Amino acid sequence: MNGMERAGLADMLANLIEKYASELDIENLPDITEERCTEDEKIRKEKMKKS
């Protein structure tokens, strides 16, 4: 992927985010805490062990 393609992709993503941000109510998402990240990491490790 060259620089122009990346710039185009970045523009497209920014436009999509802008378009749907209000519908997704991004402003009111819960904060990601260190505790939550630790929980998610534990779940990922457990899933990997089962695989």
MODELLER restraints for C-alpha pairs under 7 A, 6 or more apart:
rsr = mdl.restraints
at = mdl.atoms
